[in-house]
Protein backbone atom coordinates (compact mmCIF):
# COMPACT_ATOMS: atom_id res chain seq x y z
CA UNK A 1 0.00 0.00 0.00
CA UNK A 2 1.22 3.55 0.71
CA UNK A 3 1.42 4.23 -3.04
CA UNK A 4 -1.37 6.71 -3.57
CA UNK A 5 0.76 9.05 -5.65
CA UNK A 6 1.89 6.26 -7.55
CA UNK A 7 -1.45 4.82 -8.53
CA UNK A 8 -2.01 6.12 -12.05
CA UNK A 9 -4.85 3.87 -13.11
CA UNK A 10 -2.76 0.68 -13.43
CA UNK A 11 -0.37 2.61 -15.67
CA UNK A 12 1.36 0.23 -18.05
CA UNK A 13 0.04 -2.98 -16.54
CA UNK A 14 2.79 -5.33 -17.60
CA UNK A 15 5.45 -3.36 -15.72
CA UNK A 16 3.40 -3.24 -12.55
CA UNK A 17 2.98 -7.00 -12.82
CA UNK A 18 6.74 -7.44 -12.88
CA UNK A 19 7.22 -5.16 -9.89
CA UNK A 20 4.44 -6.68 -7.80
CA UNK A 21 6.79 -9.38 -6.54
CA UNK A 22 8.40 -7.02 -4.08
CA UNK A 23 5.40 -5.87 -2.11
CA UNK A 24 6.29 -5.82 1.59
CA UNK A 25 5.67 -8.97 3.61
CA UNK A 26 5.09 -9.53 7.29
CA UNK A 27 7.39 -11.76 9.28
CA UNK A 28 7.78 -12.72 12.90
CA UNK A 29 7.25 -10.10 15.59
CA UNK A 30 10.02 -8.94 17.90
CA UNK A 31 9.90 -7.53 21.38
CA UNK A 32 8.20 -4.15 21.78
CA UNK A 33 8.88 -1.27 22.45
CA UNK A 34 11.22 -0.78 19.51
CA UNK A 35 14.89 -0.01 19.82
CA UNK A 36 15.64 3.16 17.86
CA UNK A 37 19.21 1.99 17.38
CA UNK A 38 17.75 -0.87 15.36
CA UNK A 39 16.12 1.71 13.07
CA UNK A 40 19.49 3.36 12.52
CA UNK A 41 21.24 0.05 11.83
CA UNK A 42 18.50 -0.95 9.41
CA UNK A 43 18.70 2.32 7.46
CA UNK A 44 22.49 2.27 7.33
CA UNK A 45 22.28 -1.16 5.75
CA UNK A 46 19.28 -0.70 3.46
CA UNK A 47 19.09 2.92 2.30
CA UNK A 48 21.80 2.54 -0.33
CA UNK A 49 19.84 -0.35 -1.86
CA UNK A 50 17.04 2.03 -2.87
CA UNK A 51 19.48 3.99 -5.06
CA UNK A 52 17.78 7.22 -4.00
CA UNK A 53 20.25 10.15 -4.18
CA UNK A 54 19.21 11.36 -0.74
CA UNK A 55 16.79 10.88 2.12
CA UNK A 56 15.81 12.69 5.30
CA UNK A 57 13.92 10.97 8.12
CA UNK A 58 12.46 12.07 11.44
CA UNK A 59 10.62 9.96 14.03
CA UNK A 60 8.77 11.69 16.87
CA UNK A 61 6.42 11.13 19.75
CA UNK A 62 4.27 13.86 21.27
CA UNK A 63 7.12 15.25 23.37
CA UNK A 64 10.41 14.71 21.62
CA UNK A 65 12.30 13.78 18.47
CA UNK A 66 13.25 10.12 18.84
CA UNK A 67 15.36 9.84 15.70
CA UNK A 68 16.50 12.17 12.94
CA UNK A 69 19.05 11.60 10.23
CA UNK A 70 19.88 12.43 6.63
CA UNK A 71 21.42 10.09 4.05
CA UNK A 72 23.09 10.42 0.67
CA UNK A 73 23.33 13.93 -0.74
CA UNK A 74 20.84 15.34 1.76
CA UNK A 75 22.79 17.68 4.04
CA UNK A 76 20.59 17.56 7.14
CA UNK A 77 17.05 17.03 8.41
CA UNK A 78 16.62 20.80 8.02
CA UNK A 79 17.01 20.49 4.23
CA UNK A 80 13.73 21.35 2.46
CA UNK A 81 12.11 19.08 -0.14
CA UNK A 82 8.98 19.47 -2.24
CA UNK A 83 6.66 17.22 -0.24
CA UNK A 84 4.07 16.31 -2.88
CA UNK A 85 0.55 15.40 -1.79
CA UNK A 86 1.45 15.57 1.88
CA UNK A 87 0.57 19.21 1.16
CA UNK A 88 -3.08 18.16 1.14
CA UNK A 89 -2.94 17.55 4.88
CA UNK A 90 -1.86 21.17 5.38
CA UNK A 91 -4.62 22.48 3.13
CA UNK A 92 -7.20 20.40 4.99
CA UNK A 93 -5.88 21.65 8.35
CA UNK A 94 -6.25 25.26 7.16
CA UNK A 95 -9.85 24.62 6.09
CA UNK A 96 -10.56 23.10 9.50
CA UNK A 97 -9.13 26.18 11.21
CA UNK A 98 -11.56 28.32 9.22
CA UNK A 99 -14.40 25.94 10.10
CA UNK A 100 -13.56 26.38 13.81
CA UNK A 101 -13.83 30.14 13.34
CA UNK A 102 -17.20 29.81 11.63
CA UNK A 103 -15.84 31.17 8.35
CA UNK A 104 -16.30 27.90 6.45
CA UNK A 105 -19.12 25.37 6.69
CA UNK A 106 -17.92 21.92 5.65
CA UNK A 107 -21.38 21.01 4.37
CA UNK A 108 -21.95 24.23 2.43
CA UNK A 109 -21.72 24.34 -1.33
CA UNK A 110 -18.32 25.33 -2.69
CA UNK A 111 -20.17 27.92 -4.78
CA UNK A 112 -20.95 29.83 -1.59
CA UNK A 113 -17.27 30.78 -1.33
CA UNK A 114 -16.10 30.83 -4.96
CA UNK A 115 -17.65 32.54 -7.95
CA UNK A 116 -17.36 29.52 -10.21
CA UNK A 117 -19.65 27.47 -12.43
CA UNK A 118 -19.87 24.39 -10.22
CA UNK A 119 -22.82 22.18 -9.35
CA UNK A 120 -24.25 23.35 -6.01
CA UNK A 121 -24.35 19.80 -4.71
CA UNK A 122 -20.54 19.78 -4.38
CA UNK A 123 -19.63 20.78 -0.82
CA UNK A 124 -16.40 21.57 1.00
CA UNK A 125 -16.60 18.13 2.61
CA UNK A 126 -16.78 16.50 -0.81
CA UNK A 127 -13.56 18.25 -1.79
CA UNK A 128 -11.83 17.18 1.42
CA UNK A 129 -12.88 13.53 1.00
CA UNK A 130 -12.32 13.36 -2.79
CA UNK A 131 -16.00 12.57 -3.35
CA UNK A 132 -16.82 15.59 -5.54
CA UNK A 133 -17.01 13.59 -8.77
CA UNK A 134 -13.86 15.12 -10.26
CA UNK A 135 -11.47 12.80 -12.07
CA UNK A 136 -7.77 12.43 -11.37
CA UNK A 137 -6.40 14.55 -14.19
CA UNK A 138 -9.02 17.29 -14.48
CA UNK A 139 -7.54 20.71 -15.02
CA UNK A 140 -8.71 23.78 -13.13
CA UNK A 141 -10.97 25.18 -15.86
CA UNK A 142 -12.84 21.86 -16.21
CA UNK A 143 -15.34 21.66 -13.34
CA UNK A 144 -17.36 18.77 -14.76
CA UNK A 145 -18.90 16.59 -12.04
CA UNK A 146 -18.82 12.95 -13.16
CA UNK A 147 -20.83 9.88 -12.19
CA UNK A 148 -18.34 9.12 -9.41
CA UNK A 149 -19.92 11.94 -7.35
CA UNK A 150 -20.35 10.75 -3.76
CA UNK A 151 -17.69 8.05 -4.12
CA UNK A 152 -13.94 8.25 -3.61
CA UNK A 153 -12.16 9.46 -6.74
CA UNK A 154 -8.76 11.06 -6.11
CA UNK A 155 -8.28 14.40 -7.85
CA UNK A 156 -5.90 17.28 -7.28
CA UNK A 157 -8.65 19.62 -8.44
CA UNK A 158 -10.41 19.12 -5.08
CA UNK A 159 -7.53 20.62 -3.14
CA UNK A 160 -6.83 23.31 -5.72
CA UNK A 161 -10.35 24.60 -5.06
CA UNK A 162 -9.84 24.30 -1.30
CA UNK A 163 -6.76 26.50 -1.64
CA UNK A 164 -8.90 29.05 -3.47
CA UNK A 165 -11.53 28.89 -0.70
CA UNK A 166 -8.84 29.71 1.86
CA UNK A 167 -7.82 32.75 -0.16
CA UNK A 168 -11.41 33.89 -0.78
CA UNK A 169 -12.46 33.61 2.87
CA UNK A 170 -9.36 35.18 4.44
CA UNK A 171 -8.34 37.71 1.81
CA UNK A 172 -4.79 36.36 2.09
CA UNK A 173 -2.72 34.42 -0.38
CA UNK A 174 -2.44 30.70 0.33
CA UNK A 175 1.23 31.15 1.22
CA UNK A 176 0.62 34.04 3.60
CA UNK A 177 -2.16 32.16 5.36
CA UNK A 178 -0.07 28.99 5.81
CA UNK A 179 2.89 30.99 7.05
CA UNK A 180 0.87 32.88 9.66
CA UNK A 181 -1.44 30.11 10.85
CA UNK A 182 0.53 26.87 10.49
CA UNK A 183 4.24 27.34 9.82
CA UNK A 184 4.92 30.09 12.35
CA UNK A 185 2.86 28.65 15.26
CA UNK A 186 4.70 25.33 14.85
CA UNK A 187 8.14 26.95 14.32
CA UNK A 188 8.37 25.40 10.85
CA UNK A 189 11.12 27.78 9.78
CA UNK A 190 12.19 25.77 6.73
CA UNK A 191 8.73 25.53 5.15
CA UNK A 192 7.64 27.49 2.09
CA UNK A 193 4.97 27.86 -0.56
CA UNK A 194 7.31 29.36 -3.14
CA UNK A 195 10.33 27.83 -4.83
CA UNK A 196 11.87 31.30 -5.02
CA UNK A 197 11.72 31.70 -1.23
CA UNK A 198 13.02 28.23 -0.38
CA UNK A 199 16.58 28.18 0.92
CA UNK A 200 18.92 25.23 0.36
CA UNK A 201 16.32 22.92 -1.17
CA UNK A 202 17.50 19.37 -1.91
CA UNK A 203 18.22 18.89 -5.62
CA UNK A 204 15.44 16.86 -7.21
CA UNK A 205 16.06 14.00 -9.63
CA UNK A 206 14.28 12.32 -12.52
CA UNK A 207 15.01 8.73 -13.50
CA UNK A 208 15.43 7.49 -17.06
CA UNK A 209 15.97 3.77 -17.69
CA UNK A 210 17.46 3.36 -14.22
CA UNK A 211 19.78 6.38 -14.35
CA UNK A 212 19.12 9.29 -11.93
CA UNK A 213 19.22 12.70 -13.60
CA UNK A 214 19.29 15.93 -11.62
CA UNK A 215 16.43 18.01 -13.00
CA UNK A 216 14.20 20.91 -11.99
CA UNK A 217 10.61 21.33 -13.13
CA UNK A 218 8.37 24.40 -13.37
CA UNK A 219 6.75 25.29 -10.06
CA UNK A 220 2.95 25.73 -10.14
CA UNK A 221 1.67 29.23 -10.82
CA UNK A 222 -1.38 30.44 -8.89
CA UNK A 223 -4.44 30.93 -11.08
CA UNK A 224 -3.31 28.69 -13.96
CA UNK A 225 -6.62 27.33 -15.28
CA UNK A 226 -4.91 24.79 -17.53
CA UNK A 227 -2.94 23.13 -14.73
CA UNK A 228 -3.66 19.82 -13.02
CA UNK A 229 -1.65 20.80 -9.94
CA UNK A 230 -1.18 23.67 -7.53
CA UNK A 231 0.73 24.47 -4.35
CA UNK A 232 -2.22 23.42 -2.09
CA UNK A 233 -2.37 20.03 -3.82
CA UNK A 234 1.27 19.01 -3.76
CA UNK A 235 3.96 21.68 -3.83
CA UNK A 236 4.51 22.87 -0.29
CA UNK A 237 8.24 22.82 0.46
CA UNK A 238 9.32 21.62 3.90
CA UNK A 239 12.01 19.75 5.79
CA UNK A 240 11.78 16.50 7.73
CA UNK A 241 12.44 18.46 10.92
CA UNK A 242 9.52 20.82 10.22
CA UNK A 243 7.22 17.93 9.35
CA UNK A 244 8.20 16.27 12.60
CA UNK A 245 6.86 19.35 14.40
CA UNK A 246 3.68 19.12 12.34
CA UNK A 247 3.20 15.47 13.32
CA UNK A 248 3.76 16.34 16.97
CA UNK A 249 0.90 18.85 16.75
CA UNK A 250 -1.40 15.99 15.74
CA UNK A 251 -0.01 13.72 18.47
CA UNK A 252 -0.79 16.54 20.94
CA UNK A 253 -4.39 16.70 19.71
CA UNK A 254 -3.82 19.77 17.57
CA UNK A 255 -1.90 21.86 20.09
CA UNK A 256 -0.95 25.19 18.56
CA UNK A 257 -3.09 25.01 15.43
CA UNK A 258 -6.32 23.00 15.92
CA UNK A 259 -8.78 21.70 18.50
CA UNK A 260 -8.78 18.00 19.37
CA UNK A 261 -12.23 17.68 17.77
CA UNK A 262 -10.93 19.11 14.49
CA UNK A 263 -7.95 16.74 14.55
CA UNK A 264 -10.33 13.84 15.04
CA UNK A 265 -12.39 14.99 12.07
CA UNK A 266 -9.34 15.38 9.83
CA UNK A 267 -8.04 11.93 10.68
CA UNK A 268 -11.18 9.83 10.96
CA UNK A 269 -14.09 11.43 9.08
CA UNK A 270 -13.40 9.11 6.18
CA UNK A 271 -14.93 7.21 3.29
CA UNK A 272 -13.84 3.84 1.89
CA UNK A 273 -11.38 3.62 -0.99
CA UNK A 274 -12.74 1.07 -3.52
CA UNK A 275 -10.62 -2.02 -3.96
CA UNK A 276 -8.45 -1.38 -0.91
CA UNK A 277 -8.60 -1.97 2.81
CA UNK A 278 -8.19 1.78 3.28
CA UNK A 279 -10.16 4.93 3.98
CA UNK A 280 -9.61 8.54 2.96
CA UNK A 281 -10.40 11.22 5.52
CA UNK A 282 -9.28 14.82 5.00
CA UNK A 283 -5.70 14.92 3.75
CA UNK A 284 -5.04 11.61 5.55
CA UNK A 285 -5.54 7.95 4.66
CA UNK A 286 -6.13 5.11 7.11
CA UNK A 287 -5.16 1.48 6.66
CA UNK A 288 -5.49 -1.54 8.94
CA UNK A 289 -3.19 -3.75 6.86
CA UNK A 290 -0.43 -3.61 9.45
CA UNK A 291 0.19 -4.61 13.04
CA UNK A 292 -1.69 -1.55 14.25
CA UNK A 293 -3.78 1.23 12.77
CA UNK A 294 -1.79 3.46 10.43
CA UNK A 295 -2.66 6.99 9.26
CA UNK A 296 -0.59 8.38 6.41
CA UNK A 297 -0.27 10.33 3.21
CA UNK A 298 2.35 9.92 0.52
CA UNK A 299 3.52 12.50 -1.97
CA UNK A 300 4.98 12.29 -5.45
CA UNK A 301 5.93 15.06 -7.83
CA UNK A 302 8.17 14.94 -10.87
CA UNK A 303 11.43 14.78 -8.91
CA UNK A 304 10.59 14.09 -5.24
CA UNK A 305 8.86 11.38 -3.21
CA UNK A 306 7.67 11.43 0.41
CA UNK A 307 5.68 9.59 3.08
CA UNK A 308 4.27 10.96 6.34
CA UNK A 309 2.60 8.64 8.85
CA UNK A 310 1.11 8.42 12.33
CA UNK A 311 0.81 5.38 14.59
CA UNK A 312 -1.90 6.76 16.89
CA UNK A 313 -2.02 3.72 19.16
CA UNK A 314 1.72 3.94 19.81
CA UNK A 315 1.78 7.73 19.82
CA UNK A 316 4.47 7.89 17.12
CA UNK A 317 4.94 9.83 13.90
CA UNK A 318 7.40 9.42 11.03
CA UNK A 319 8.27 11.29 7.87
CA UNK A 320 10.64 10.21 5.10
CA UNK A 321 11.61 12.55 2.26
CA UNK A 322 13.41 11.45 -0.92
CA UNK A 323 14.79 13.62 -3.71
CA UNK A 324 13.98 11.45 -6.73
CA UNK A 325 10.93 10.14 -8.53
CA UNK A 326 11.64 6.74 -10.03
CA UNK A 327 8.05 5.71 -10.65
CA UNK A 328 8.52 1.98 -11.14
CA UNK A 329 11.47 1.06 -8.94
CA UNK A 330 13.21 3.39 -6.47
CA UNK A 331 9.96 4.98 -5.28
CA UNK A 332 8.58 1.52 -4.57
CA UNK A 333 11.77 0.39 -2.85
CA UNK A 334 11.66 3.56 -0.76
CA UNK A 335 8.07 2.75 0.16
CA UNK A 336 9.29 -0.62 1.35
CA UNK A 337 12.05 1.11 3.34
CA UNK A 338 9.56 3.40 5.07
CA UNK A 339 7.15 0.54 5.76
CA UNK A 340 10.02 -1.44 7.24
CA UNK A 341 10.79 1.39 9.65
CA UNK A 342 7.11 1.52 10.57
CA UNK A 343 7.17 -2.23 11.14
CA UNK A 344 10.16 -1.84 13.45
CA UNK A 345 8.21 0.78 15.39
CA UNK A 346 5.28 -1.64 15.59
CA UNK A 347 7.50 -4.46 16.79
CA UNK A 348 7.65 -6.39 13.52
CA UNK A 349 10.90 -7.49 11.92
CA UNK A 350 11.53 -5.67 8.62
CA UNK A 351 11.76 -7.49 5.31
CA UNK A 352 14.63 -5.35 4.01
CA UNK A 353 15.50 -4.00 0.56
CA UNK A 354 17.60 -6.42 -1.47
CA UNK A 355 21.10 -5.43 -2.63
CA UNK A 356 20.25 -6.11 -6.27
CA UNK A 357 16.54 -5.27 -6.32
CA UNK A 358 17.06 -1.93 -8.04
CA UNK A 359 19.26 -3.39 -10.78
CA UNK A 360 17.07 -6.45 -11.32
CA UNK A 361 13.82 -4.54 -11.62
CA UNK A 362 15.26 -1.91 -13.93
CA UNK A 363 16.80 -4.67 -16.04
CA UNK A 364 13.40 -6.37 -16.34
CA UNK A 365 11.68 -3.11 -17.20
CA UNK A 366 14.31 -2.20 -19.77
CA UNK A 367 13.95 -5.70 -21.23
CA UNK A 368 10.22 -5.05 -21.63
CA UNK A 369 11.05 -1.76 -23.32
CA UNK A 370 13.40 -3.51 -25.74
CA UNK A 371 10.79 -6.16 -26.56
CA UNK A 372 8.25 -3.40 -27.19
CA UNK A 373 10.62 -1.81 -29.72
CA UNK A 374 11.43 -5.00 -31.62
CA UNK A 375 8.37 -4.85 -33.94
CA UNK A 376 9.58 -1.42 -35.04
CA UNK A 377 13.30 -2.16 -35.29
CA UNK A 378 13.31 -5.59 -37.01
CA UNK A 379 11.42 -4.43 -40.14
CA UNK A 380 13.89 -1.55 -40.52
CA UNK A 381 16.83 -3.94 -40.34
CA UNK A 382 15.20 -6.24 -42.89
CA UNK A 383 14.20 -3.56 -45.40
CA UNK A 384 16.70 -4.70 -48.03
CA UNK A 385 15.48 -8.28 -47.80
CA UNK A 386 11.86 -7.09 -47.91
CA UNK A 387 12.61 -5.12 -51.08
CA UNK A 388 14.26 -8.11 -52.74
CA UNK A 389 11.21 -10.31 -52.13
CA UNK A 390 8.60 -7.68 -52.97
CA UNK A 391 7.97 -9.04 -56.44
CA UNK A 392 6.95 -12.49 -55.16
CA UNK A 393 4.90 -11.34 -52.16
CA UNK A 394 1.17 -11.90 -52.33
CA UNK A 395 -0.79 -8.63 -52.24
CA UNK A 396 -3.07 -9.80 -49.39
CA UNK A 397 -0.13 -10.81 -47.22
CA UNK A 398 1.63 -7.55 -48.01
CA UNK A 399 -1.48 -5.58 -47.07
CA UNK A 400 -2.00 -7.44 -43.74
CA UNK A 401 1.68 -7.12 -42.82
CA UNK A 402 1.75 -3.41 -43.58
CA UNK A 403 -1.46 -2.62 -41.70
CA UNK A 404 -0.39 -4.65 -38.65
CA UNK A 405 3.21 -3.46 -38.34
CA UNK A 406 2.95 0.08 -39.58
CA UNK A 407 -0.51 1.19 -38.55
CA UNK A 408 -2.02 -0.96 -35.79
CA UNK A 409 1.23 -1.39 -33.85
CA UNK A 410 2.07 2.35 -33.60
CA UNK A 411 -1.61 3.12 -32.98
CA UNK A 412 -1.59 0.63 -30.09
CA UNK A 413 1.54 2.17 -28.59
CA UNK A 414 0.25 5.71 -28.84
CA UNK A 415 -3.15 4.73 -27.44
CA UNK A 416 -1.87 3.30 -24.17
CA UNK A 417 -1.87 6.54 -22.10
CA UNK A 418 -5.28 7.73 -23.41
CA UNK A 419 -6.83 4.31 -22.86
CA UNK A 420 -5.61 4.47 -19.25
CA UNK A 421 -6.97 8.04 -18.95
CA UNK A 422 -3.48 9.34 -18.39
CA UNK A 423 -2.50 12.54 -20.22
CA UNK A 424 0.76 12.33 -22.12
CA UNK A 425 2.04 15.27 -20.09
CA UNK A 426 1.49 13.41 -16.81
CA UNK A 427 3.07 10.22 -18.15
CA UNK A 428 6.06 12.24 -19.37
CA UNK A 429 6.54 13.94 -16.02
CA UNK A 430 6.33 10.76 -13.94
CA UNK A 431 7.50 7.97 -16.27
CA UNK A 432 9.32 9.64 -19.15
CA UNK A 433 11.15 6.49 -20.21
CA UNK A 434 7.82 4.87 -21.04
CA UNK A 435 6.85 7.78 -23.26
CA UNK A 436 10.27 7.73 -24.94
CA UNK A 437 9.84 4.05 -25.80
CA UNK A 438 6.20 4.47 -26.84
CA UNK A 439 6.81 7.41 -29.16
CA UNK A 440 10.10 6.03 -30.54
CA UNK A 441 8.48 2.69 -31.38
CA UNK A 442 5.53 4.36 -33.07
CA UNK A 443 7.70 6.78 -35.08
CA UNK A 444 10.09 4.06 -36.25
CA UNK A 445 7.20 1.84 -37.32
CA UNK A 446 5.57 4.69 -39.24
CA UNK A 447 8.87 5.67 -40.91
CA UNK A 448 9.47 2.09 -41.96
CA UNK A 449 5.94 1.89 -43.33
CA UNK A 450 6.45 5.11 -45.30
CA UNK A 451 9.71 3.81 -46.78
CA UNK A 452 8.05 0.54 -47.76
CA UNK A 453 5.17 2.41 -49.35
CA UNK A 454 7.61 4.56 -51.38
CA UNK A 455 9.47 1.46 -52.56
CA UNK A 456 6.23 -0.28 -53.51
CA UNK A 457 4.94 2.77 -55.42
CA UNK A 458 8.23 3.14 -57.31
CA UNK A 459 8.17 -0.52 -58.29
CA UNK A 460 4.56 -0.20 -59.47
CA UNK A 461 5.43 2.83 -61.60
CA UNK A 462 8.21 0.89 -63.25
Phi, psi and omega in degrees: 000212179050040181231036190294327173290337187268347186277095180251063174056052178053045184303123178053074191308319186296327180286320176299324180298318178298318186282346186295345183289348181248031171296145184297147179238155178265140176231192189297146180282154175241175183295140179245145011283162185288157176259114183299331178297332177291324175300314181296316180297319180297313182294320178300327182275327191253337184303314184300335181288343177283339183064020172288140178300320182205159178210148174229134183225141174223136175238131184226159159244190185296335189251334188209166173271116183277329183202136174210134182196151175243153182227159177065225184272009175279125188289314182200174178288354175271356181289126180282148174230158165284126193262004176064215188289357168302335177305330181299327177297321179293317179297318178296320179298320179296318177299320181292325174301315180292328176293321177299326182275359180078012181271341179225134174254119184300334183258011176273153177297142177301329181295343176294330187254337183236138177275077182226160180272082183228139178308131183295344181286346180278118183254171175301320179298321178300318179297316182297322183268000185061042177242022184284340185096005174282150177266165188306316189253023177294137177271167188301323184281351178259104182253029179295131176263120185266180183295344180284002179309131180092348178244158180295125175209102188297128179207130176298333182303326178304313186276340170297315179294323177298321176299321178291325177298317178303315181293319183293321184284323187264339185076008179251158171291158179304316181296316180295321180295314182297320181297316185282328191249349178231303185298308184294313178301332181259010180055040178272075189286343179250041179236139188214162172239020179214130178295328180295325182279336186295132180254127174067033182295142178298137180293125180278157182227144167267173173220124178239116177056031177095003182248117178293138179229122178292125185205138173258152178235157178301138178273142183303143178254129180300135177086006179283107184285348180261007184265149174269349186229167178200170178300316180297338181271331186186016186231024167296144178249128182204167179256164177298323179297315178297317180293331173298319177295321178297315178297322178297326177300320178289322178292339177261023177060039173090006185311125177098336183223333186214161172278160179297326178295318179294320177300316180299320178294314180300321186274328193235353176280082195237168175230152183291146174265117183304137176077009180217152176274056185219163179224145176250125178261247182231088185080009179219145172247153177236136175225147177245023182284353186245187187299331174216171182301137183231127175249134186200169164209138176254166180218138179216122169239187188303328187222019176215157178216144185206156173218133175234134185213153174237139169250087188297327180290328178267349181070038183236152175225151181215143172225136174233130180240134181232145184254044171204145168252110171239089195311315189268338188234286189299323178295324177288320177296324178291326173299315177300318179301312181295317178298322178299317177297318176299319178298319177301316180294334178268002178084024179244135181295134182286155179276331179087160176251122185296148180302323185253007183305312183302311182293320181295312184291322177291326175298315180295318179295316179295328175296317176299318178300315180298317179297323179293333181274342184304316180299341177268326186278316184301314178299327177294318181291335183255019182300317182298317179295319179300318181296321183290336181257007185299322184295331184258002180282139177287137182304318181296316179296318179299319180294312181297317180297316183293315180297317184292310187281327191245003173229303183292319181297308177296325178297319178298314180300312184288343182272348186302305179301313178299320179297329178268012178056038179245116178300147178303323181297320179291317178298321179295318182293325188254339180211064187299327182297326178295318179292322177301314180293316181299309183290319179299314179299316181295316182295315179298318180296319179292320178298314180298319178297320179295319179296317179298318180297319179297318179296316182296317179296319180297319179294323180292323180295319178298000000 
